[in-house]
Amino acid sequence: MMRGLGLAALATLSACIGPTTGFGTGQTYHALGHDPAWTLTIRDGTLDFAGSDPQTLMRLVAPLPETLPYGRRYATERLTLEITSQPCNDAKSGVGFSDTVVVLVDGYRHEGCGGERVPLLNI
């Protein structure tokens, strides 16, 4: 399904671009987390998720987001993504990001950060 797309390659995604209010053609949203390691990318109508525990690689058609008072939610049969417009520091690197992210995949909860990098939050 995601031919040539390895977990290690996705795990290196740390630069995050794209506004948190929606995506136009050519815009990309990245999120990541640790313990277990995971990455998520929304780009050109697709949602890619890679997780290490359990080992998961999936590419889905990105559903239209549901607007919430604190951010937005994307929901599919196997994956629910909530992006909260609240600053977040990546637990492993200390890098600051504009959003706090929670991904539920097949009953497993993954927490992390995403959106634009926020240098003032770097610790």
Phi and psi restraints in degrees (range 20) as a CNS / XPLOR table:
assign (resid 1 and name C) (resid 2 and name N)
       (resid 2 and name CA) (resid 2 and name C) 1.0 -111.9 20.0 2
assign (resid 2 and name N) (resid 2 and name CA)
       (resid 2 and name C) (resid 3 and name N) 1.0 61.4 20.0 2
assign (resid 2 and name C) (resid 3 and name N)
       (resid 3 and name CA) (resid 3 and name C) 1.0 -54.4 20.0 2
assign (resid 3 and name N) (resid 3 and name CA)
       (resid 3 and name C) (resid 4 and name N) 1.0 129.2 20.0 2
assign (resid 3 and name C) (resid 4 and name N)
       (resid 4 and name CA) (resid 4 and name C) 1.0 79.1 20.0 2
assign (resid 4 and name N) (resid 4 and name CA)
       (resid 4 and name C) (resid 5 and name N) 1.0 4.2 20.0 2
assign (resid 4 and name C) (resid 5 and name N)
       (resid 5 and name CA) (resid 5 and name C) 1.0 -106.9 20.0 2
assign (resid 5 and name N) (resid 5 and name CA)
       (resid 5 and name C) (resid 6 and name N) 1.0 102.4 20.0 2
assign (resid 5 and name C) (resid 6 and name N)
       (resid 6 and name CA) (resid 6 and name C) 1.0 -95.9 20.0 2
assign (resid 6 and name N) (resid 6 and name CA)
       (resid 6 and name C) (resid 7 and name N) 1.0 157.6 20.0 2
assign (resid 6 and name C) (resid 7 and name N)
       (resid 7 and name CA) (resid 7 and name C) 1.0 -60.6 20.0 2
assign (resid 7 and name N) (resid 7 and name CA)
       (resid 7 and name C) (resid 8 and name N) 1.0 -40.2 20.0 2
assign (resid 7 and name C) (resid 8 and name N)
       (resid 8 and name CA) (resid 8 and name C) 1.0 -62.4 20.0 2
assign (resid 8 and name N) (resid 8 and name CA)
       (resid 8 and name C) (resid 9 and name N) 1.0 -39.6 20.0 2
assign (resid 8 and name C) (resid 9 and name N)
       (resid 9 and name CA) (resid 9 and name C) 1.0 -66.1 20.0 2
assign (resid 9 and name N) (resid 9 and name CA)
       (resid 9 and name C) (resid 10 and name N) 1.0 -42.1 20.0 2
assign (resid 9 and name C) (resid 10 and name N)
       (resid 10 and name CA) (resid 10 and name C) 1.0 -67.9 20.0 2
assign (resid 10 and name N) (resid 10 and name CA)
       (resid 10 and name C) (resid 11 and name N) 1.0 -33.5 20.0 2
assign (resid 10 and name C) (resid 11 and name N)
       (resid 11 and name CA) (resid 11 and name C) 1.0 -66.4 20.0 2
assign (resid 11 and name N) (resid 11 and name CA)
       (resid 11 and name C) (resid 12 and name N) 1.0 -20.0 20.0 2
assign (resid 11 and name C) (resid 12 and name N)
       (resid 12 and name CA) (resid 12 and name C) 1.0 -82.0 20.0 2
assign (resid 12 and name N) (resid 12 and name CA)
       (resid 12 and name C) (resid 13 and name N) 1.0 -5.9 20.0 2
assign (resid 12 and name C) (resid 13 and name N)
       (resid 13 and name CA) (resid 13 and name C) 1.0 -71.2 20.0 2
assign (resid 13 and name N) (resid 13 and name CA)
       (resid 13 and name C) (resid 14 and name N) 1.0 111.3 20.0 2
assign (resid 13 and name C) (resid 14 and name N)
       (resid 14 and name CA) (resid 14 and name C) 1.0 -127.5 20.0 2
assign (resid 14 and name N) (resid 14 and name CA)
       (resid 14 and name C) (resid 15 and name N) 1.0 -21.2 20.0 2
assign (resid 14 and name C) (resid 15 and name N)
       (resid 15 and name CA) (resid 15 and name C) 1.0 -80.8 20.0 2
assign (resid 15 and name N) (resid 15 and name CA)
       (resid 15 and name C) (resid 16 and name N) 1.0 128.8 20.0 2
assign (resid 15 and name C) (resid 16 and name N)
       (resid 16 and name CA) (resid 16 and name C) 1.0 -120.4 20.0 2
assign (resid 16 and name N) (resid 16 and name CA)
       (resid 16 and name C) (resid 17 and name N) 1.0 127.7 20.0 2
assign (resid 16 and name C) (resid 17 and name N)
       (resid 17 and name CA) (resid 17 and name C) 1.0 -130.5 20.0 2
assign (resid 17 and name N) (resid 17 and name CA)
       (resid 17 and name C) (resid 18 and name N) 1.0 163.2 20.0 2
assign (resid 17 and name C) (resid 18 and name N)
       (resid 18 and name CA) (resid 18 and name C) 1.0 107.0 20.0 2
assign (resid 18 and name N) (resid 18 and name CA)
       (resid 18 and name C) (resid 19 and name N) 1.0 137.5 20.0 2
assign (resid 18 and name C) (resid 19 and name N)
       (resid 19 and name CA) (resid 19 and name C) 1.0 -70.4 20.0 2
assign (resid 19 and name N) (resid 19 and name CA)
       (resid 19 and name C) (resid 20 and name N) 1.0 157.5 20.0 2
assign (resid 19 and name C) (resid 20 and name N)
       (resid 20 and name CA) (resid 20 and name C) 1.0 -89.0 20.0 2
assign (resid 20 and name N) (resid 20 and name CA)
       (resid 20 and name C) (resid 21 and name N) 1.0 4.5 20.0 2
assign (resid 20 and name C) (resid 21 and name N)
       (resid 21 and name CA) (resid 21 and name C) 1.0 -99.9 20.0 2
assign (resid 21 and name N) (resid 21 and name CA)
       (resid 21 and name C) (resid 22 and name N) 1.0 -1.1 20.0 2
assign (resid 21 and name C) (resid 22 and name N)
       (resid 22 and name CA) (resid 22 and name C) 1.0 151.1 20.0 2
assign (resid 22 and name N) (resid 22 and name CA)
       (resid 22 and name C) (resid 23 and name N) 1.0 172.5 20.0 2
assign (resid 22 and name C) (resid 23 and name N)
       (resid 23 and name CA) (resid 23 and name C) 1.0 -132.9 20.0 2
assign (resid 23 and name N) (resid 23 and name CA)
       (resid 23 and name C) (resid 24 and name N) 1.0 133.9 20.0 2
assign (resid 23 and name C) (resid 24 and name N)
       (resid 24 and name CA) (resid 24 and name C) 1.0 -101.0 20.0 2
assign (resid 24 and name N) (resid 24 and name CA)
       (resid 24 and name C) (resid 25 and name N) 1.0 178.7 20.0 2
assign (resid 24 and name C) (resid 25 and name N)
       (resid 25 and name CA) (resid 25 and name C) 1.0 -57.9 20.0 2
assign (resid 25 and name N) (resid 25 and name CA)
       (resid 25 and name C) (resid 26 and name N) 1.0 132.4 20.0 2
assign (resid 25 and name C) (resid 26 and name N)
       (resid 26 and name CA) (resid 26 and name C) 1.0 85.8 20.0 2
assign (resid 26 and name N) (resid 26 and name CA)
       (resid 26 and name C) (resid 27 and name N) 1.0 -6.8 20.0 2
assign (resid 26 and name C) (resid 27 and name N)
       (resid 27 and name CA) (resid 27 and name C) 1.0 -91.6 20.0 2
assign (resid 27 and name N) (resid 27 and name CA)
       (resid 27 and name C) (resid 28 and name N) 1.0 149.4 20.0 2
assign (resid 27 and name C) (resid 28 and name N)
       (resid 28 and name CA) (resid 28 and name C) 1.0 -133.0 20.0 2
assign (resid 28 and name N) (resid 28 and name CA)
       (resid 28 and name C) (resid 29 and name N) 1.0 143.1 20.0 2
assign (resid 28 and name C) (resid 29 and name N)
       (resid 29 and name CA) (resid 29 and name C) 1.0 -119.8 20.0 2
assign (resid 29 and name N) (resid 29 and name CA)
       (resid 29 and name C) (resid 30 and name N) 1.0 129.7 20.0 2
assign (resid 29 and name C) (resid 30 and name N)
       (resid 30 and name CA) (resid 30 and name C) 1.0 -119.4 20.0 2
assign (resid 30 and name N) (resid 30 and name CA)
       (resid 30 and name C) (resid 31 and name N) 1.0 146.5 20.0 2
assign (resid 30 and name C) (resid 31 and name N)
       (resid 31 and name CA) (resid 31 and name C) 1.0 -143.2 20.0 2
assign (resid 31 and name N) (resid 31 and name CA)
       (resid 31 and name C) (resid 32 and name N) 1.0 155.9 20.0 2
assign (resid 31 and name C) (resid 32 and name N)
       (resid 32 and name CA) (resid 32 and name C) 1.0 -153.6 20.0 2
assign (resid 32 and name N) (resid 32 and name CA)
       (resid 32 and name C) (resid 33 and name N) 1.0 162.0 20.0 2
assign (resid 32 and name C) (resid 33 and name N)
       (resid 33 and name CA) (resid 33 and name C) 1.0 -159.6 20.0 2
assign (resid 33 and name N) (resid 33 and name CA)
       (resid 33 and name C) (resid 34 and name N) 1.0 174.2 20.0 2
assign (resid 33 and name C) (resid 34 and name N)
       (resid 34 and name CA) (resid 34 and name C) 1.0 -135.1 20.0 2
assign (resid 34 and name N) (resid 34 and name CA)
       (resid 34 and name C) (resid 35 and name N) 1.0 163.4 20.0 2
assign (resid 34 and name C) (resid 35 and name N)
       (resid 35 and name CA) (resid 35 and name C) 1.0 57.3 20.0 2
assign (resid 35 and name N) (resid 35 and name CA)
       (resid 35 and name C) (resid 36 and name N) 1.0 61.7 20.0 2
assign (resid 35 and name C) (resid 36 and name N)
       (resid 36 and name CA) (resid 36 and name C) 1.0 -86.8 20.0 2
assign (resid 36 and name N) (resid 36 and name CA)
       (resid 36 and name C) (resid 37 and name N) 1.0 161.2 20.0 2
assign (resid 36 and name C) (resid 37 and name N)
       (resid 37 and name CA) (resid 37 and name C) 1.0 -70.0 20.0 2
assign (resid 37 and name N) (resid 37 and name CA)
       (resid 37 and name C) (resid 38 and name N) 1.0 139.0 20.0 2
assign (resid 37 and name C) (resid 38 and name N)
       (resid 38 and name CA) (resid 38 and name C) 1.0 -155.5 20.0 2
assign (resid 38 and name N) (resid 38 and name CA)
       (resid 38 and name C) (resid 39 and name N) 1.0 157.7 20.0 2
assign (resid 38 and name C) (resid 39 and name N)
       (resid 39 and name CA) (resid 39 and name C) 1.0 -138.9 20.0 2
assign (resid 39 and name N) (resid 39 and name CA)
       (resid 39 and name C) (resid 40 and name N) 1.0 153.9 20.0 2
assign (resid 39 and name C) (resid 40 and name N)
       (resid 40 and name CA) (resid 40 and name C) 1.0 -142.8 20.0 2
assign (resid 40 and name N) (resid 40 and name CA)
       (resid 40 and name C) (resid 41 and name N) 1.0 137.6 20.0 2
assign (resid 40 and name C) (resid 41 and name N)
       (resid 41 and name CA) (resid 41 and name C) 1.0 -134.6 20.0 2
assign (resid 41 and name N) (resid 41 and name CA)
       (resid 41 and name C) (resid 42 and name N) 1.0 133.3 20.0 2
assign (resid 41 and name C) (resid 42 and name N)
       (resid 42 and name CA) (resid 42 and name C) 1.0 -113.4 20.0 2
assign (resid 42 and name N) (resid 42 and name CA)
       (resid 42 and name C) (resid 43 and name N) 1.0 123.6 20.0 2
assign (resid 42 and name C) (resid 43 and name N)
       (resid 43 and name CA) (resid 43 and name C) 1.0 -159.1 20.0 2
assign (resid 43 and name N) (resid 43 and name CA)
       (resid 43 and name C) (resid 44 and name N) 1.0 132.7 20.0 2
assign (resid 43 and name C) (resid 44 and name N)
       (resid 44 and name CA) (resid 44 and name C) 1.0 48.2 20.0 2
assign (resid 44 and name N) (resid 44 and name CA)
       (resid 44 and name C) (resid 45 and name N) 1.0 45.3 20.0 2
assign (resid 44 and name C) (resid 45 and name N)
       (resid 45 and name CA) (resid 45 and name C) 1.0 81.2 20.0 2
assign (resid 45 and name N) (resid 45 and name CA)
       (resid 45 and name C) (resid 46 and name N) 1.0 6.1 20.0 2
assign (resid 45 and name C) (resid 46 and name N)
       (resid 46 and name CA) (resid 46 and name C) 1.0 -120.4 20.0 2
assign (resid 46 and name N) (resid 46 and name CA)
       (resid 46 and name C) (resid 47 and name N) 1.0 156.0 20.0 2
assign (resid 46 and name C) (resid 47 and name N)
       (resid 47 and name CA) (resid 47 and name C) 1.0 -125.2 20.0 2
assign (resid 47 and name N) (resid 47 and name CA)
       (resid 47 and name C) (resid 48 and name N) 1.0 116.0 20.0 2
assign (resid 47 and name C) (resid 48 and name N)
       (resid 48 and name CA) (resid 48 and name C) 1.0 -109.0 20.0 2
assign (resid 48 and name N) (resid 48 and name CA)
       (resid 48 and name C) (resid 49 and name N) 1.0 130.2 20.0 2
assign (resid 48 and name C) (resid 49 and name N)
       (resid 49 and name CA) (resid 49 and name C) 1.0 -127.8 20.0 2
assign (resid 49 and name N) (resid 49 and name CA)
       (resid 49 and name C) (resid 50 and name N) 1.0 136.2 20.0 2
assign (resid 49 and name C) (resid 50 and name N)
       (resid 50 and name CA) (resid 50 and name C) 1.0 -133.3 20.0 2
assign (resid 50 and name N) (resid 50 and name CA)
       (resid 50 and name C) (resid 51 and name N) 1.0 125.2 20.0 2
assign (resid 50 and name C) (resid 51 and name N)
       (resid 51 and name CA) (resid 51 and name C) 1.0 -129.4 20.0 2
assign (resid 51 and name N) (resid 51 and name CA)
       (resid 51 and name C) (resid 52 and name N) 1.0 151.6 20.0 2
assign (resid 51 and name C) (resid 52 and name N)
       (resid 52 and name CA) (resid 52 and name C) 1.0 -96.7 20.0 2
assign (resid 52 and name N) (resid 52 and name CA)
       (resid 52 and name C) (resid 53 and name N) 1.0 -21.2 20.0 2
assign (resid 52 and name C) (resid 53 and name N)
       (resid 53 and name CA) (resid 53 and name C) 1.0 -148.8 20.0 2
assign (resid 53 and name N) (resid 53 and name CA)
       (resid 53 and name C) (resid 54 and name N) 1.0 99.8 20.0 2
assign (resid 53 and name C) (resid 54 and name N)
       (resid 54 and name CA) (resid 54 and name C) 1.0 -76.0 20.0 2
assign (resid 54 and name N) (resid 54 and name CA)
       (resid 54 and name C) (resid 55 and name N) 1.0 157.0 20.0 2
assign (resid 54 and name C) (resid 55 and name N)
       (resid 55 and name CA) (resid 55 and name C) 1.0 -59.4 20.0 2
assign (resid 55 and name N) (resid 55 and name CA)
       (resid 55 and name C) (resid 56 and name N) 1.0 116.4 20.0 2
assign (resid 55 and name C) (resid 56 and name N)
       (resid 56 and name CA) (resid 56 and name C) 1.0 -140.0 20.0 2
assign (resid 56 and name N) (resid 56 and name CA)
       (resid 56 and name C) (resid 57 and name N) 1.0 128.7 20.0 2
assign (resid 56 and name C) (resid 57 and name N)
       (resid 57 and name CA) (resid 57 and name C) 1.0 -129.8 20.0 2
assign (resid 57 and name N) (resid 57 and name CA)
       (resid 57 and name C) (resid 58 and name N) 1.0 124.5 20.0 2
assign (resid 57 and name C) (resid 58 and name N)
       (resid 58 and name CA) (resid 58 and name C) 1.0 -147.2 20.0 2
assign (resid 58 and name N) (resid 58 and name CA)
       (resid 58 and name C) (resid 59 and name N) 1.0 146.6 20.0 2
assign (resid 58 and name C) (resid 59 and name N)
       (resid 59 and name CA) (resid 59 and name C) 1.0 -125.1 20.0 2
assign (resid 59 and name N) (resid 59 and name CA)
       (resid 59 and name C) (resid 60 and name N) 1.0 124.4 20.0 2
assign (resid 59 and name C) (resid 60 and name N)
       (resid 60 and name CA) (resid 60 and name C) 1.0 -125.4 20.0 2
assign (resid 60 and name N) (resid 60 and name CA)
       (resid 60 and name C) (resid 61 and name N) 1.0 155.4 20.0 2
assign (resid 60 and name C) (resid 61 and name N)
       (resid 61 and name CA) (resid 61 and name C) 1.0 -69.1 20.0 2
assign (resid 61 and name N) (resid 61 and name CA)
       (resid 61 and name C) (resid 62 and name N) 1.0 125.8 20.0 2
assign (resid 61 and name C) (resid 62 and name N)
       (resid 62 and name CA) (resid 62 and name C) 1.0 -70.4 20.0 2
assign (resid 62 and name N) (resid 62 and name CA)
       (resid 62 and name C) (resid 63 and name N) 1.0 120.8 20.0 2
assign (resid 62 and name C) (resid 63 and name N)
       (resid 63 and name CA) (resid 63 and name C) 1.0 -73.5 20.0 2
assign (resid 63 and name N) (resid 63 and name CA)
       (resid 63 and name C) (resid 64 and name N) 1.0 164.2 20.0 2
assign (resid 63 and name C) (resid 64 and name N)
       (resid 64 and name CA) (resid 64 and name C) 1.0 -66.0 20.0 2
assign (resid 64 and name N) (resid 64 and name CA)
       (resid 64 and name C) (resid 65 and name N) 1.0 138.8 20.0 2
assign (resid 64 and name C) (resid 65 and name N)
       (resid 65 and name CA) (resid 65 and name C) 1.0 -75.6 20.0 2
assign (resid 65 and name N) (resid 65 and name CA)
       (resid 65 and name C) (resid 66 and name N) 1.0 147.9 20.0 2
assign (resid 65 and name C) (resid 66 and name N)
       (resid 66 and name CA) (resid 66 and name C) 1.0 -92.8 20.0 2
assign (resid 66 and name N) (resid 66 and name CA)
       (resid 66 and name C) (resid 67 and name N) 1.0 125.3 20.0 2
assign (resid 66 and name C) (resid 67 and name N)
       (resid 67 and name CA) (resid 67 and name C) 1.0 -79.3 20.0 2
assign (resid 67 and name N) (resid 67 and name CA)
       (resid 67 and name C) (resid 68 and name N) 1.0 130.2 20.0 2
assign (resid 67 and name C) (resid 68 and name N)
       (resid 68 and name CA) (resid 68 and name C) 1.0 -117.3 20.0 2
assign (resid 68 and name N) (resid 68 and name CA)
       (resid 68 and name C) (resid 69 and name N) 1.0 160.3 20.0 2
assign (resid 68 and name C) (resid 69 and name N)
       (resid 69 and name CA) (resid 69 and name C) 1.0 -58.6 20.0 2
assign (resid 69 and name N) (resid 69 and name CA)
       (resid 69 and name C) (resid 70 and name N) 1.0 -27.0 20.0 2
assign (resid 69 and name C) (resid 70 and name N)
       (resid 70 and name CA) (resid 70 and name C) 1.0 -110.0 20.0 2
assign (resid 70 and name N) (resid 70 and name CA)
       (resid 70 and name C) (resid 71 and name N) 1.0 2.4 20.0 2
assign (resid 70 and name C) (resid 71 and name N)
       (resid 71 and name CA) (resid 71 and name C) 1.0 162.8 20.0 2
assign (resid 71 and name N) (resid 71 and name CA)
       (resid 71 and name C) (resid 72 and name N) 1.0 -130.5 20.0 2
assign (resid 71 and name C) (resid 72 and name N)
       (resid 72 and name CA) (resid 72 and name C) 1.0 -153.2 20.0 2
assign (resid 72 and name N) (resid 72 and name CA)
       (resid 72 and name C) (resid 73 and name N) 1.0 161.4 20.0 2
assign (resid 72 and name C) (resid 73 and name N)
       (resid 73 and name CA) (resid 73 and name C) 1.0 -132.4 20.0 2
assign (resid 73 and name N) (resid 73 and name CA)
       (resid 73 and name C) (resid 74 and name N) 1.0 136.8 20.0 2
assign (resid 73 and name C) (resid 74 and name N)
       (resid 74 and name CA) (resid 74 and name C) 1.0 -114.4 20.0 2
assign (resid 74 and name N) (resid 74 and name CA)
       (resid 74 and name C) (resid 75 and name N) 1.0 128.8 20.0 2
assign (resid 74 and name C) (resid 75 and name N)
       (resid 75 and name CA) (resid 75 and name C) 1.0 -130.7 20.0 2
assign (resid 75 and name N) (resid 75 and name CA)
       (resid 75 and name C) (resid 76 and name N) 1.0 128.7 20.0 2
assign (resid 75 and name C) (resid 76 and name N)
       (resid 76 and name CA) (resid 76 and name C) 1.0 -124.8 20.0 2
assign (resid 76 and name N) (resid 76 and name CA)
       (resid 76 and name C) (resid 77 and name N) 1.0 -179.6 20.0 2
assign (resid 76 and name C) (resid 77 and name N)
       (resid 77 and name CA) (resid 77 and name C) 1.0 -61.7 20.0 2
assign (resid 77 and name N) (resid 77 and name CA)
       (resid 77 and name C) (resid 78 and name N) 1.0 -38.6 20.0 2
assign (resid 77 and name C) (resid 78 and name N)
       (resid 78 and name CA) (resid 78 and name C) 1.0 -104.0 20.0 2
assign (resid 78 and name N) (resid 78 and name CA)
       (resid 78 and name C) (resid 79 and name N) 1.0 -17.3 20.0 2
assign (resid 78 and name C) (resid 79 and name N)
       (resid 79 and name CA) (resid 79 and name C) 1.0 -136.8 20.0 2
assign (resid 79 and name N) (resid 79 and name CA)
       (resid 79 and name C) (resid 80 and name N) 1.0 134.3 20.0 2
assign (resid 79 and name C) (resid 80 and name N)
       (resid 80 and name CA) (resid 80 and name C) 1.0 -124.6 20.0 2
assign (resid 80 and name N) (resid 80 and name CA)
       (resid 80 and name C) (resid 81 and name N) 1.0 129.0 20.0 2
assign (resid 80 and name C) (resid 81 and name N)
       (resid 81 and name CA) (resid 81 and name C) 1.0 -119.3 20.0 2
assign (resid 81 and name N) (resid 81 and name CA)
       (resid 81 and name C) (resid 82 and name N) 1.0 125.1 20.0 2
assign (resid 81 and name C) (resid 82 and name N)
       (resid 82 and name CA) (resid 82 and name C) 1.0 -117.9 20.0 2
assign (resid 82 and name N) (resid 82 and name CA)
       (resid 82 and name C) (resid 83 and name N) 1.0 124.3 20.0 2
assign (resid 82 and name C) (resid 83 and name N)
       (resid 83 and name CA) (resid 83 and name C) 1.0 -111.4 20.0 2
assign (resid 83 and name N) (resid 83 and name CA)
       (resid 83 and name C) (resid 84 and name N) 1.0 117.0 20.0 2
assign (resid 83 and name C) (resid 84 and name N)
       (resid 84 and name CA) (resid 84 and name C) 1.0 -105.2 20.0 2
assign (resid 84 and name N) (resid 84 and name CA)
       (resid 84 and name C) (resid 85 and name N) 1.0 130.2 20.0 2
assign (resid 84 and name C) (resid 85 and name N)
       (resid 85 and name CA) (resid 85 and name C) 1.0 -76.1 20.0 2
assign (resid 85 and name N) (resid 85 and name CA)
       (resid 85 and name C) (resid 86 and name N) 1.0 67.7 20.0 2
assign (resid 85 and name C) (resid 86 and name N)
       (resid 86 and name CA) (resid 86 and name C) 1.0 -137.8 20.0 2
assign (resid 86 and name N) (resid 86 and name CA)
       (resid 86 and name C) (resid 87 and name N) 1.0 127.9 20.0 2
assign (resid 86 and name C) (resid 87 and name N)
       (resid 87 and name CA) (resid 87 and name C) 1.0 -54.1 20.0 2
assign (resid 87 and name N) (resid 87 and name CA)
       (resid 87 and name C) (resid 88 and name N) 1.0 150.1 20.0 2
assign (resid 87 and name C) (resid 88 and name N)
       (resid 88 and name CA) (resid 88 and name C) 1.0 -146.9 20.0 2
assign (resid 88 and name N) (resid 88 and name CA)
       (resid 88 and name C) (resid 89 and name N) 1.0 142.4 20.0 2
assign (resid 88 and name C) (resid 89 and name N)
       (resid 89 and name CA) (resid 89 and name C) 1.0 -108.8 20.0 2
assign (resid 89 and name N) (resid 89 and name CA)
       (resid 89 and name C) (resid 90 and name N) 1.0 130.3 20.0 2
assign (resid 89 and name C) (resid 90 and name N)
       (resid 90 and name CA) (resid 90 and name C) 1.0 -61.4 20.0 2
assign (resid 90 and name N) (resid 90 and name CA)
       (resid 90 and name C) (resid 91 and name N) 1.0 126.9 20.0 2
assign (resid 90 and name C) (resid 91 and name N)
       (resid 91 and name CA) (resid 91 and name C) 1.0 -61.2 20.0 2
assign (resid 91 and name N) (resid 91 and name CA)
       (resid 91 and name C) (resid 92 and name N) 1.0 -31.8 20.0 2
assign (resid 91 and name C) (resid 92 and name N)
       (resid 92 and name CA) (resid 92 and name C) 1.0 -89.5 20.0 2
assign (resid 92 and name N) (resid 92 and name CA)
       (resid 92 and name C) (resid 93 and name N) 1.0 -43.9 20.0 2
assign (resid 92 and name C) (resid 93 and name N)
       (resid 93 and name CA) (resid 93 and name C) 1.0 -97.3 20.0 2
assign (resid 93 and name N) (resid 93 and name CA)
       (resid 93 and name C) (resid 94 and name N) 1.0 -21.1 20.0 2
assign (resid 93 and name C) (resid 94 and name N)
       (resid 94 and name CA) (resid 94 and name C) 1.0 81.7 20.0 2
assign (resid 94 and name N) (resid 94 and name CA)
       (resid 94 and name C) (resid 95 and name N) 1.0 0.2 20.0 2
assign (resid 94 and name C) (resid 95 and name N)
       (resid 95 and name CA) (resid 95 and name C) 1.0 -68.4 20.0 2
assign (resid 95 and name N) (resid 95 and name CA)
       (resid 95 and name C) (resid 96 and name N) 1.0 137.1 20.0 2
assign (resid 95 and name C) (resid 96 and name N)
       (resid 96 and name CA) (resid 96 and name C) 1.0 -88.6 20.0 2
assign (resid 96 and name N) (resid 96 and name CA)
       (resid 96 and name C) (resid 97 and name N) 1.0 143.8 20.0 2
assign (resid 96 and name C) (resid 97 and name N)
       (resid 97 and name CA) (resid 97 and name C) 1.0 -133.7 20.0 2
assign (resid 97 and name N) (resid 97 and name CA)
       (resid 97 and name C) (resid 98 and name N) 1.0 161.0 20.0 2
assign (resid 97 and name C) (resid 98 and name N)
       (resid 98 and name CA) (resid 98 and name C) 1.0 -75.4 20.0 2
assign (resid 98 and name N) (resid 98 and name CA)
       (resid 98 and name C) (resid 99 and name N) 1.0 -22.3 20.0 2
assign (resid 98 and name C) (resid 99 and name N)
       (resid 99 and name CA) (resid 99 and name C) 1.0 -127.9 20.0 2
assign (resid 99 and name N) (resid 99 and name CA)
       (resid 99 and name C) (resid 100 and name N) 1.0 151.4 20.0 2
assign (resid 99 and name C) (resid 100 and name N)
       (resid 100 and name CA) (resid 100 and name C) 1.0 -99.9 20.0 2
assign (resid 100 and name N) (resid 100 and name CA)
       (resid 100 and name C) (resid 101 and name N) 1.0 134.6 20.0 2
assign (resid 100 and name C) (resid 101 and name N)
       (resid 101 and name CA) (resid 101 and name C) 1.0 -127.3 20.0 2
assign (resid 101 and name N) (resid 101 and name CA)
       (resid 101 and name C) (resid 102 and name N) 1.0 136.8 20.0 2
assign (resid 101 and name C) (resid 102 and name N)
       (resid 102 and name CA) (resid 102 and name C) 1.0 -127.6 20.0 2
assign (resid 102 and name N) (resid 102 and name CA)
       (resid 102 and name C) (resid 103 and name N) 1.0 129.5 20.0 2
assign (resid 102 and name C) (resid 103 and name N)
       (resid 103 and name CA) (resid 103 and name C) 1.0 -121.8 20.0 2
assign (resid 103 and name N) (resid 103 and name CA)
       (resid 103 and name C) (resid 104 and name N) 1.0 127.2 20.0 2
assign (resid 103 and name C) (resid 104 and name N)
       (resid 104 and name CA) (resid 104 and name C) 1.0 -107.2 20.0 2
assign (resid 104 and name N) (resid 104 and name CA)
       (resid 104 and name C) (resid 105 and name N) 1.0 119.4 20.0 2
assign (resid 104 and name C) (resid 105 and name N)
       (resid 105 and name CA) (resid 105 and name C) 1.0 -128.0 20.0 2
assign (resid 105 and name N) (resid 105 and name CA)
       (resid 105 and name C) (resid 106 and name N) 1.0 117.1 20.0 2
assign (resid 105 and name C) (resid 106 and name N)
       (resid 106 and name CA) (resid 106 and name C) 1.0 49.0 20.0 2
assign (resid 106 and name N) (resid 106 and name CA)
       (resid 106 and name C) (resid 107 and name N) 1.0 39.1 20.0 2
assign (resid 106 and name C) (resid 107 and name N)
       (resid 107 and name CA) (resid 107 and name C) 1.0 88.1 20.0 2
assign (resid 107 and name N) (resid 107 and name CA)
       (resid 107 and name C) (resid 108 and name N) 1.0 -4.9 20.0 2
assign (resid 107 and name C) (resid 108 and name N)
       (resid 108 and name CA) (resid 108 and name C) 1.0 -98.2 20.0 2
assign (resid 108 and name N) (resid 108 and name CA)
       (resid 108 and name C) (resid 109 and name N) 1.0 136.3 20.0 2
assign (resid 108 and name C) (resid 109 and name N)
       (resid 109 and name CA) (resid 109 and name C) 1.0 -99.8 20.0 2
assign (resid 109 and name N) (resid 109 and name CA)
       (resid 109 and name C) (resid 110 and name N) 1.0 130.8 20.0 2
assign (resid 109 and name C) (resid 110 and name N)
       (resid 110 and name CA) (resid 110 and name C) 1.0 -125.7 20.0 2
assign (resid 110 and name N) (resid 110 and name CA)
       (resid 110 and name C) (resid 111 and name N) 1.0 127.2 20.0 2
assign (resid 110 and name C) (resid 111 and name N)
       (resid 111 and name CA) (resid 111 and name C) 1.0 -115.6 20.0 2
assign (resid 111 and name N) (resid 111 and name CA)
       (resid 111 and name C) (resid 112 and name N) 1.0 145.1 20.0 2
assign (resid 111 and name C) (resid 112 and name N)
       (resid 112 and name CA) (resid 112 and name C) 1.0 -176.5 20.0 2
assign (resid 112 and name N) (resid 112 and name CA)
       (resid 112 and name C) (resid 113 and name N) 1.0 -154.0 20.0 2
assign (resid 112 and name C) (resid 113 and name N)
       (resid 113 and name CA) (resid 113 and name C) 1.0 -129.0 20.0 2
assign (resid 113 and name N) (resid 113 and name CA)
       (resid 113 and name C) (resid 114 and name N) 1.0 159.4 20.0 2
assign (resid 113 and name C) (resid 114 and name N)
       (resid 114 and name CA) (resid 114 and name C) 1.0 -164.0 20.0 2
assign (resid 114 and name N) (resid 114 and name CA)
       (resid 114 and name C) (resid 115 and name N) 1.0 -176.8 20.0 2
assign (resid 114 and name C) (resid 115 and name N)
       (resid 115 and name CA) (resid 115 and name C) 1.0 87.1 20.0 2
assign (resid 115 and name N) (resid 115 and name CA)
       (resid 115 and name C) (resid 116 and name N) 1.0 -152.8 20.0 2
assign (resid 115 and name C) (resid 116 and name N)
       (resid 116 and name CA) (resid 116 and name C) 1.0 -74.1 20.0 2
assign (resid 116 and name N) (resid 116 and name CA)
       (resid 116 and name C) (resid 117 and name N) 1.0 145.5 20.0 2
assign (resid 116 and name C) (resid 117 and name N)
       (resid 117 and name CA) (resid 117 and name C) 1.0 -71.5 20.0 2
assign (resid 117 and name N) (resid 117 and name CA)
       (resid 117 and name C) (resid 118 and name N) 1.0 139.9 20.0 2
assign (resid 117 and name C) (resid 118 and name N)
       (resid 118 and name CA) (resid 118 and name C) 1.0 -121.8 20.0 2
assign (resid 118 and name N) (resid 118 and name CA)
       (resid 118 and name C) (resid 119 and name N) 1.0 93.3 20.0 2
assign (resid 118 and name C) (resid 119 and name N)
       (resid 119 and name CA) (resid 119 and name C) 1.0 -56.5 20.0 2
assign (resid 119 and name N) (resid 119 and name CA)
       (resid 119 and name C) (resid 120 and name N) 1.0 -33.6 20.0 2
assign (resid 119 and name C) (resid 120 and name N)
       (resid 120 and name CA) (resid 120 and name C) 1.0 -65.7 20.0 2
assign (resid 120 and name N) (resid 120 and name CA)
       (resid 120 and name C) (resid 121 and name N) 1.0 -19.3 20.0 2
assign (resid 120 and name C) (resid 121 and name N)
       (resid 121 and name CA) (resid 121 and name C) 1.0 -87.2 20.0 2
assign (resid 121 and name N) (resid 121 and name CA)
       (resid 121 and name C) (resid 122 and name N) 1.0 -12.9 20.0 2
assign (resid 121 and name C) (resid 122 and name N)
       (resid 122 and name CA) (resid 122 and name C) 1.0 -56.4 20.0 2
assign (resid 122 and name N) (resid 122 and name CA)
       (resid 122 and name C) (resid 123 and name N) 1.0 132.4 20.0 2
